[in-house]
Amino acid sequence: MSYIVIEEFADKTDGHHAYKPGMVFPREGLDVTEARIKELSTAENALRKPLIREEEGEKTEKPQKAQSKKTKKSKE
């Protein structure tokens, strides 16, 4: 899953890699933990504000069950 940077920051867990607004997080080839995503997407970080948000259209939704269509039988 990818995220969009909304506030400039240097990633302390990635050699202080610089991220600027509009960039994709994480950068290609970097694996991050759910805990790190939570830290960066909430105010639970050193800057005390969300730094990333989930990319639009990336949210995973549970597939809906196909509804069967019942046809009315005409009485003859």
N, C-alpha and C positions, 0 to 999 in steps of 0.2 A: 504494500500500500504506500502511496506517496502523499506527501504533504507540501503545502506552499508556505514559504517563509513570509511572515507578515511584519516582522521587526528584525532589524539588523542585529546579528550576534556572531560571536566566535565560538565554535563548538569545542568546549574543553575536553571532550572525550575523543576528539578527532584531530589532535595536534593543533587546535585553535583555528581550524578551517573556517574561513569567513563566509557567512551567508548573508545575502542582501534580500530585501523584499522582492518577491516574485520568483525567486529561485526555488527549485524543487529540493525537498529534504526527504530522505537522506540522499547524499550524492551517490552516483552510480558506484556500485561495488561495496558500499558500506552497509553493514547490518546493524540495526539498533534494536534495543529491547523495548518492550511495551512500557516499562517503567520510564525509560528515557523519553519516549513519545509523550507520556503523560506529563512529565516534568516540563517539556518544551511547549506543550499545548495548553498549559494552565499557568497560573501565577506561582506555581511551586518551583521556581528557579531563582538564580541570583539576581536577575533583572526585575523580578516580581511582576511579570506580565506575560501573557501568551506570546510566543514567538513564532509558532507555526499553526496552521489549521489544515484540516483534512481537505484534500483536493476535491472540487465539485465532481460529482459523477463517480467517485471512487467508493462511496459507501456501499458496503455489501448488505444486501437485503435478503431475507429468507425468501426463497422462491414460493410463489403462491400456488396452491393446488389448482389444477385445471377444473373448472366447474363444468359439469356435464349439462348439456342443454336437453331438456325434455321437450319433445314435440307433442303437440296435441294431436290426438287421433280424431279425425272427423267421423262422426256417426253417419252412417249411410242408411 
